[in-house]
Amino acid sequence: MQATHFPTAGNRVLLCVCGGIAAYKSAELVRRLRDAGAQVQVAMTDAAQRFVGAQTFQALSHRPVRSSLWDAQAEAAMGHLELARWAQQVVVAPATANTLAKLAHGLADDLVSTLCLATAAPLLIAPAMNHVMWKHPATQANIAALLARGVHMVGPSDGPLAEGESGPGRMAEPAQIVVALEALA
């Protein structure tokens, strides 16, 4: 991928990483976005940090990772609002069933859900979960509500899943997510 072809070049992308095994793909997403010329700021849920360390994202993004609403230094000036306003595009990848439910119902009980609720930037979700969770009527209702509100979605893909089962629920590949973000730029 050549950075000169992408409208994302120069854009400020807030990448929200949630707690699923697909979080490992988000590291590659940061690299691809940076290669396309984007500035990338990563925010992580507590659960995401159980799958991939913040240091990985910091090294790839060249920015400190944000993970808590309770960071006294970042929040002295209402840092979550500053970050929500800084973003020109927000992508949630992987978007877990839990986070999708929070976003669909306007809950803001952690940094990621608060940032998504506090931003006016276009929001792109890349769902990732077990195929049974993906097909569940509650998840489908949450997706329908988000899409009706103008949230954009890429994936999920169909195929082998982490637990050895197969079906829809695989997070879209990083290259697909970059292309979807390009369409929003």
C-alpha positions in Angstrom: 0.0 0.0 0.0 1.3 3.4 -1.0 0.5 6.3 1.3 0.1 8.6 -1.6 -3.1 6.9 -2.8 -5.0 7.2 0.4 -7.4 10.0 1.5 -6.6 8.9 5.1 -3.1 10.5 4.7 -2.9 13.2 7.4 -6.2 12.1 9.1 -6.4 11.7 12.8 -7.7 8.2 13.5 -8.8 7.0 16.9 -8.5 3.3 17.1 -10.5 1.7 19.9 -9.4 -1.8 20.7 -11.7 -4.1 22.6 -11.1 -7.4 24.4 -11.2 -10.2 22.0 -8.6 -12.5 20.5 -8.9 -10.5 17.2 -7.1 -7.6 19.1 -3.8 -9.0 17.7 -5.0 -7.9 14.2 -5.4 -4.3 15.5 -1.6 -4.0 15.8 -1.3 -4.6 12.0 -4.2 -2.1 11.5 -2.1 0.6 13.3 0.9 -0.2 11.0 -1.2 0.0 7.9 -2.9 3.2 8.9 0.5 4.8 9.7 1.8 3.5 6.3 -1.2 5.3 4.7 -0.1 8.5 6.4 -2.7 8.6 9.2 -1.9 9.8 12.7 -3.2 7.0 15.0 -4.2 7.2 18.6 -5.0 4.0 20.4 -7.5 3.6 23.2 -8.0 0.2 24.8 -10.5 -1.5 27.1 -9.2 -3.3 30.1 -10.1 -6.6 28.5 -8.1 -5.7 25.3 -5.0 -5.4 27.4 -5.3 -9.0 28.4 -4.8 -10.0 24.7 -2.3 -7.4 23.5 -0.1 -5.1 25.5 -0.3 -1.3 25.3 3.4 -1.2 24.6 2.8 -2.9 21.3 0.4 -0.2 20.2 2.6 2.6 21.6 5.6 1.4 19.6 3.5 1.2 16.4 1.5 4.4 16.8 4.3 6.5 18.3 1.8 7.8 20.9 1.0 6.8 24.4 -2.0 4.5 24.6 -5.0 5.6 26.6 -6.9 3.0 28.6 -8.7 4.7 31.5 -11.1 7.4 32.3 -9.3 7.6 35.7 -5.9 8.7 34.4 -5.3 11.8 36.6 -2.8 13.3 34.2 -4.8 12.8 31.0 -8.1 13.8 32.7 -6.9 16.9 34.4 -8.2 18.8 31.3 -11.0 16.4 30.5 -8.7 14.5 28.2 -11.3 12.1 27.0 -13.3 15.0 25.5 -10.1 16.4 23.9 -9.4 13.0 22.4 -13.0 12.6 21.1 -12.7 16.0 19.5 -9.2 15.3 18.1 -10.4 12.3 16.1 -11.4 12.8 12.5 -12.3 9.1 12.2 -13.0 6.5 14.9 -12.7 2.8 14.4 -13.6 0.1 16.9 -11.6 -3.0 16.0 -12.3 -5.5 17.3 -15.8 -4.5 18.3 -17.0 -7.1 20.8 -20.6 -8.0 21.5 -20.2 -6.2 24.8 -19.0 -3.0 23.3 -21.6 -3.1 20.5 -24.3 -3.4 23.2 -22.8 -0.4 25.1 -22.7 1.7 22.0 -26.2 0.7 20.9 -27.6 1.7 24.3 -25.6 4.8 24.8 -23.6 3.5 27.8 -20.4 5.1 28.7 -18.7 3.3 31.5 -15.2 3.0 30.2 -12.8 5.1 28.1 -13.7 3.4 24.8 -17.5 3.7 25.1 -17.2 7.2 26.4 -15.0 8.3 23.5 -17.4 6.8 21.0 -20.3 8.6 22.6 -18.4 11.9 22.9 -17.2 12.2 19.3 -18.8 13.7 16.3 -16.4 11.9 14.0 -17.6 9.1 11.7 -17.6 5.8 13.5 -16.6 2.5 11.9 -17.1 -0.8 13.7 -15.3 -4.1 12.9 -17.2 -6.7 14.8 -15.5 -9.9 16.0 -17.0 -12.6 18.1 -18.1 -16.3 18.1 -20.6 -17.0 15.3 -23.4 -17.9 17.8 -22.9 -14.5 19.6 -22.9 -12.7 16.2 -26.2 -14.4 15.1 -27.9 -13.8 18.5 -31.0 -11.6 18.2 -29.7 -9.2 20.8 -26.4 -8.6 18.8 -28.3 -8.3 15.6 -30.7 -5.7 17.2 -27.7 -3.8 18.5 -26.1 -3.8 15.0 -29.4 -2.6 13.5 -29.7 0.2 15.9 -26.1 1.4 15.3 -26.5 1.2 11.5 -29.7 3.1 11.7 -27.8 5.9 13.6 -25.3 6.2 10.8 -22.5 4.0 12.3 -20.5 2.3 9.5 -19.5 -1.4 9.6 -16.9 -3.6 8.0 -17.2 -7.4 8.4 -17.5 -9.7 10.1 -16.0 -12.3 7.8 -17.0 -15.9 7.6 -14.4 -18.6 8.4 -12.5 -20.4 11.1 -12.8 -18.8 14.5 -10.3 -18.9 17.5 -12.2 -21.6 19.4 -12.0 -24.0 16.4 -15.6 -23.4 15.2 -16.4 -21.7 11.9 -18.9 -19.1 10.8 -19.5 -15.4 10.6 -17.6 -13.5 13.4 -14.0 -13.1 12.2 -12.9 -9.5 12.3 -12.3 -8.0 8.9 -8.7 -8.0 7.8 -6.7 -4.8 8.5 -6.5 -4.0 4.8 -10.3 -4.2 4.5 -10.7 -1.8 7.5 -8.3 0.7 5.9 -10.3 0.6 2.7 -13.5 1.1 4.7 -12.0 4.1 6.5 -10.8 5.5 3.1 -14.4 5.5 1.9 -15.4 7.6 5.0 -12.6 10.2 4.4 
